[in-house]
Structure formats: C-alpha cells, structure tokens
C-alpha cells in the first residue's frame, strides 16, 4: 500500500513538473499584439526604404528639370539670327 501511494505521489509530481516545462500558448490578445508588433516593424522598414528611394529619385528628377529649364533659358536668350 505504501509503494502505491508513493508511486501515485511521484507520478503526480512528475506530471506537475512536466506540465510547467512545455510551450506556453498565447492568449488572443497576446497573439494580436504580436501580429501588430510585427506589422508595425515591417511597415516602418518599408516606409524607411521607400522614403530613401523617393529622396534619391527626387534629386535625379530635380537635376533633370533644372538642366531642362536652364537649356530653355539659354535657347530663349540667344538671338534668332545667330
């Protein structure tokens, strides 16, 4: 009888310790928070990349437009007969 009771207690202790070692499941709120956190991180990275690309394109377009306007001004300043 003593061995049976000790076996049951040992089994219960083992079950209790093994159940606390496993993977913890997230609640719905925690899952949503993780999704939002991942989305925000990805969004920030994408915005940073697009902003850098836009700035680089802006410099190129602004230089091209400046050169075009400068060429038009030079052409307009030249006399038609020359």
N, C-alpha and C positions, 0 to 999 in steps of 0.2 A: 504494500500500500504506500509506503514511504517513497519508493522508487517511482511509482506512478505519479504522485503529487509533485515530486521534484522534476520529473520529465515534463509535466504539463507546465510548471512554472518556467522551466528552461525554454520550452517551446514558445511560451508567451513572451518571454524576454527577448528571444531571438526575433520573433515576429515584430515586436515593437521597435527594436533597433534597426531591422532591415527596412521597415516602412518609412523611417525617418531619413534614410540614405538615398532614396530614389529621386527621380526627376520631379521637380515641383511644377505643377500646372499653373498657368496664369489665369487670372480671372478675366472676364470680358473687358473690364475697364483697363487692366494691365495690357491686354492684347491691343486694344485700341490705342493706348498711349504709346506702345512700341511701334505700331504702324504709323502713327502721326509723327513720331520722332524720326523714323526712317524716311518718311516722305519729306519732312522739313529739311533734313540733311541733304537729300538728293536735290530738292528744289533750290537750296542755297548754292550747291555746287553748280547746277545748271545755270542759274542766274549769273553767277560769277563768270562762268565760261562765255555765256552769250554777251555779257557786258564787255568783256575783253575783246571779243570778236567784233562787236559793234564799234568799239573805240578804234580798233585797227582799221576797219573799213571806213570809218568816218574820216580819218586822217587821209586815206588814199583818195576818197571822193572829194574832200575839201581841196586837196592839192590839185586834182584834175580840173575842178571847176575854176580855181584860181588861175591856172595856166590858160584855160579856155577864155576866160574874161580878159586876161592880160593880152592874149593874142588878138582878140576882137578890138581892144582899145588901141593897140599898136596899128592894126589894119585901118581903123577909123581915123587915126591921126595922120596917116600918110596921105599926101595929095593924090588924087585920082590920076593925074597925068604922069606920074613917075613910075 
